[in-house]
Amino acid sequence: MGRLFFGHDGPGHIAIAEGKTKVKPLQVYHGKIGKGLSVEMSVKHGSVTLLSVVEDGKGKFKLLVAEGESVAGPILEIGNTNSRYKFSIGARKFVELWNEQGPAHHCAIGVGHISNKLIKLAKLLEIEVVKVC
């Protein structure tokens, strides 16, 4: 199974952190003007679900979902949420299938395999759901 590294600045809830979170002052706030503080953390090791809300070419929304594992390993210590993930279909296939759906730049990552709940939600909302793994 391939491994994939995800990281980005933005909100992260300490309840899903692996170990301690760190607040880091940044001299360059990720390409934005000025300085700032950022929270550095990794997602708990174990099962995870990724979710992206995608707008298709017809102006309709769909949910894009993948299940994988957050795994131990080195991460970049640059003041972001950074984690290493592995997927049953391998990193290359995951990236190909995920990107085929036209996801937004950001996605949500939560602990546990909860795609069945997301599929039920999509059914109630009468929107499409695509599960890549």
C-alpha positions as CSV (number, residue, x, y, z in Angstrom):
1,M,0.0,0.0,0.0
2,G,1.3,3.4,-0.9
3,R,1.5,6.2,1.6
4,L,0.5,9.8,1.1
5,F,1.4,12.9,3.1
6,F,-1.2,15.6,3.6
7,G,-0.6,18.9,5.3
8,H,-2.1,22.3,5.3
9,D,-2.8,25.3,7.6
10,G,-6.2,25.8,8.8
11,P,-8.5,24.7,11.6
12,G,-7.7,21.5,13.4
13,H,-9.5,20.2,16.5
14,I,-7.2,19.1,19.4
15,A,-9.5,16.2,20.1
16,I,-8.3,14.4,17.0
17,A,-4.6,15.2,17.5
18,E,-1.9,12.6,17.8
19,G,0.0,13.7,20.8
20,K,0.4,17.4,21.8
21,T,-0.4,20.3,19.6
22,K,2.0,23.2,19.2
23,V,1.3,26.9,18.6
24,K,4.0,28.3,16.5
25,P,4.7,31.9,15.5
26,L,5.4,32.3,11.8
27,Q,7.5,35.0,10.3
28,V,5.8,34.4,6.9
29,Y,2.2,33.4,7.3
30,H,2.0,31.0,4.3
31,G,2.4,33.6,1.6
32,K,0.1,36.1,3.2
33,I,1.2,39.6,4.2
34,G,2.3,39.8,7.9
35,K,3.1,37.4,10.7
36,G,0.8,35.1,12.6
37,L,0.4,32.1,14.8
38,S,-0.4,28.6,13.5
39,V,-1.3,25.3,15.2
40,E,0.9,22.3,14.4
41,M,-0.5,18.9,14.9
42,S,-1.0,15.4,13.4
43,V,-4.2,13.5,13.1
44,K,-4.6,10.5,15.5
45,H,-3.1,7.3,14.1
46,G,-5.7,4.9,13.0
47,S,-8.7,4.9,10.7
48,V,-9.7,8.2,9.0
49,T,-12.3,9.5,6.6
50,L,-11.6,12.3,4.1
51,L,-14.5,14.4,2.8
52,S,-14.7,17.0,0.1
53,V,-17.8,18.9,-1.0
54,V,-17.5,19.1,-4.8
55,E,-19.5,21.2,-7.3
56,D,-20.0,19.5,-10.6
57,G,-20.1,21.2,-14.0
58,K,-23.9,21.5,-13.7
59,G,-23.8,23.5,-10.5
60,K,-24.9,20.6,-8.3
61,F,-23.0,19.4,-5.2
62,K,-21.7,15.9,-4.4
63,L,-19.8,14.4,-1.6
64,L,-16.4,12.9,-2.3
65,V,-15.3,10.4,0.3
66,A,-12.3,8.2,1.0
67,E,-11.3,6.0,3.9
68,G,-7.8,5.4,4.9
69,E,-5.3,5.2,7.8
70,S,-3.3,7.9,9.6
71,V,0.1,6.4,10.2
72,A,3.2,7.2,12.1
73,G,6.2,8.8,10.4
74,P,8.0,12.0,10.0
75,I,6.1,15.2,9.1
76,L,7.1,18.7,8.2
77,E,7.3,20.8,11.3
78,I,6.2,24.0,9.8
79,G,3.2,25.1,11.9
80,N,0.4,23.2,10.0
81,T,-1.7,20.2,10.5
82,N,0.4,17.5,8.9
83,S,-0.2,13.8,8.7
84,R,0.9,10.7,6.8
85,Y,-1.9,8.5,5.3
86,K,-2.2,5.2,3.6
87,F,-5.0,4.0,1.4
88,S,-6.0,0.4,0.4
89,I,-5.7,1.4,-3.3
90,G,-2.2,3.0,-2.9
91,A,-1.2,6.6,-3.0
92,R,-1.0,7.0,-6.8
93,K,-4.4,5.5,-7.4
94,F,-6.0,7.5,-4.6
95,V,-4.7,10.7,-6.0
96,E,-5.8,9.8,-9.5
97,L,-9.4,8.8,-8.4
98,W,-9.7,11.7,-6.0
99,N,-8.6,14.3,-8.5
100,E,-10.8,12.9,-11.3
101,Q,-13.8,14.2,-9.2
102,G,-12.6,17.8,-9.2
103,P,-12.3,18.4,-5.5
104,A,-11.8,21.8,-3.9
105,H,-8.3,22.6,-2.5
106,H,-9.4,21.8,1.0
107,C,-10.9,18.7,2.5
108,A,-12.1,17.6,5.9
109,I,-10.4,14.8,7.7
110,G,-12.0,13.0,10.6
111,V,-11.1,10.1,12.7
112,G,-12.8,6.7,12.1
113,H,-14.3,5.1,9.0
114,I,-17.6,6.9,8.7
115,S,-18.3,6.8,5.0
116,N,-21.6,4.8,5.6
117,K,-22.9,7.8,7.6
118,L,-21.9,10.2,4.8
119,I,-23.6,8.0,2.2
120,K,-26.8,8.1,4.3
121,L,-26.5,11.9,4.6
122,A,-26.1,12.3,0.9
123,K,-29.1,10.1,0.3
124,L,-31.2,12.3,2.6
125,L,-30.0,15.4,0.9
126,E,-30.6,13.8,-2.5
127,I,-27.0,14.5,-3.7
128,E,-24.5,12.2,-5.3
129,V,-21.7,10.6,-3.3
130,V,-18.5,9.2,-4.7
131,K,-16.4,6.9,-2.5
132,V,-12.9,6.4,-4.0
133,C,-11.8,3.9,-1.3
